[in-house]
């Protein structure tokens, strides 16, 4: 998903703060912190207030939010579903390499 936060029309930020990520995903801080605790998201920064989320984490947070909102999956379930989806995508990439040979 595209990053919506810009300081100027030509500048696209590639990281978001916790506050920005919450606003982007329409989620509260406690929920995002739970995602970090479950290993769903891996922010950069030593403290919660210094956390920065890169593109991969932003996409995962958005996906996690949809799983929670649309299917009612809790954070532990989200972690498992996203891990399984990551494994599936890796297998599809691996299979496509072998089919191309």
NORPE-V541830 format. One record per residue. PHI is phi in radians with two decimals (none if undefined). Layout:
phi:PHI
phi:PHI
//
This chain:
phi:none
phi:-1.28
phi:-1.51
phi:-1.58
phi:-1.83
phi:-2.37
phi:-1.60
phi:-2.32
phi:-1.02
phi:-1.78
phi:-1.81
phi:-1.97
phi:-1.40
phi:-1.83
phi:-2.39
phi:-2.22
phi:-1.33
phi:-1.04
phi:-1.07
phi:-1.12
phi:-1.10
phi:-1.07
phi:-1.14
phi:-1.08
phi:-1.61
phi:0.98
phi:-2.33
phi:-1.57
phi:-1.05
phi:-1.03
phi:-1.18
phi:-1.14
phi:-1.08
phi:-1.04
phi:-1.07
phi:-1.14
phi:-1.06
phi:-1.44
phi:1.48
phi:-1.22
phi:-2.08
phi:-2.22
phi:-1.32
phi:-1.60
phi:2.05
phi:-1.42
phi:-2.19
phi:-0.96
phi:-1.22
phi:-1.77
phi:-1.01
phi:-2.30
phi:-1.92
phi:-1.55
phi:-0.87
phi:-1.08
phi:-1.17
phi:-1.13
phi:-1.11
phi:-1.14
phi:-1.11
phi:-1.13
phi:-1.13
phi:-1.07
phi:-1.11
phi:-1.14
phi:-1.06
phi:-1.21
phi:-1.23
phi:-1.43
phi:-1.99
phi:1.25
phi:-1.38
phi:-1.38
phi:-1.12
phi:-1.13
phi:-1.14
phi:-1.06
phi:-1.02
phi:-1.15
phi:-1.08
phi:-1.17
phi:-1.09
phi:-1.13
phi:-1.14
phi:-1.09
phi:-1.09
phi:-1.06
phi:-1.10
phi:-1.13
phi:-1.15
phi:-1.11
phi:-1.08
phi:-1.10
phi:-1.11
phi:-1.14
phi:-1.15
phi:-1.21
phi:-1.22
phi:-1.34
phi:-1.38
//
